[in-house]
């Protein structure tokens, strides 16, 4: 029985990591946009949903395989993200933060119900684009799809890390994040940087949408709400605005959820996730990796 | 929108034409539907809106029953005539359609199939003393007033209520499958699922079985790996998931992927072709669910109905088609036995109904106006549900 608990523990860790890497991919978009614009983009979960639908369209209609579908969804959703920024958030850039936040919530509802109007609320099922192979490591089971999710997430995060740390645009992003006005004075085109950030964040959410579509093989217009909220918690947990924090927060949240479902009760899973949000906001509002800084006025 | 208008216009035109033909143009409230050459039966169904798919199935079932009855000479020498109104899948529209049917002077009404719509229509029909039968509305409140606990005298349903399915599945699992250790996974956001789980638990433990664990999820959840890992460790020999097909599909798929190969079971929330698409045909082997109706290849009554329905509509009847077909046939039988199409006589006939045999089985009414009949157990073979058993609990 003892070995049973150990096996179960590791199995739950694996379940948690594959769920957590999805949260992390979505959380990255939240955190980057917040880092640059101080905006919590509540429409981000719905961008992830759109990614799943693009993936669905190209795999069913154009018979694309896994990698072309993933890249295609990332490109289309990246462009969609930029369009949303240009059309919806840019005209409000000088407005108060609260108006932009409310606009983001409106945008979220707009995307959900427009999708529902045109594509019906019926769930769609993804075709099987990845084999259903299962690996046994002793008593622990890992599926090929879980490995693909984890692998894709790691590759995308490394790519993001490289872009932010070692490219000129990445440097500009960090500069805008540090001080927008000073960056502007240094001749950085802030509009470009913001668009680029939206493109990157949305592309990652689009990738997460495709991965989820393939892994759980069912998508619907409201699928983005809960993962969007969970990813928001992940971003706050890691420290909003901090990229490695979003990755860490996502993985921690996924593992905590799996362990709570496995060893306490599945009914407490969401309570645990939202409980984490409350605790972190009370104890360390800047998040695990956040530094305490005084608010600039 | 255009489509909607068209349908509205068409149904309005149909009603107008009908009243013109029968010569009782909905003038006085006292006009009875048995005047003239036809007996008017109203339908208040979900013809457009969210549940339009169910409404279309129900409407085809009703039309088929009426056509068959009229072809065989009608009832009491008169033809049956449907007055079909659309409730647009909304309670407020269901109520106004009910009022229109009362004004129209129908003798009985096929009440909405969706419980929320039926709950809006029934008080109006009951107030006007027009008997109504909801073919598939399973909410107990449709026939019993929640506040007073009294039965609503003119309201009936042609199906059993939800919790009954839990009992039926418990008998099937304990007696037919001979399973002893069951784990339950409940959709915690649905009263329906909770009701089924409760009655399953009570009936199964009464038969000496053990519930090894009860876990829960919420609608729209997609990842069940953690919960299933836990259930796997409990080592059940049957898993009961009384939820809806969208989550059930994912649960069965993910369970099979982690090597849980025991049978699964559920209720009529499983009934959708999408279930097989989500879970995959292989994963569904060895799963069972209870339902109001099943296509039984070796039952002539059922196959005659299925073939007639297919011939008229080019597709197989669903649950609501079968239940609504039975509802019309039941009303015809009651009118015939009463020798009158007076609403009060029909209501008396329903109250004293001994037995009626339809395509969904032999039935009578319980004290609370629910249908007393056997439930069907279906099992999946190659991604298609097929008849497995017919069980009557208590």
Interface residues (C-beta under 8 A of the other chain):
Chain A: X4 X8 X11 X12 X15 X16 X18 X19 X121 X122 X123 X125 X128 X132 X134 X141 X143 X212 X216 X217 X218 X220 X222 X223 X225 X226 X257 X258 X259 X260 X261 X262 X263 X265 X266 X267 X269 X270
Chain B: X50 X188 X215 X216 X217 X218 X220 X221 X222 X223 X225 X226 X227 X229 X230 X233 X246 X249 X250 X253 X257 X258 X259 X274 X277 X278 X280
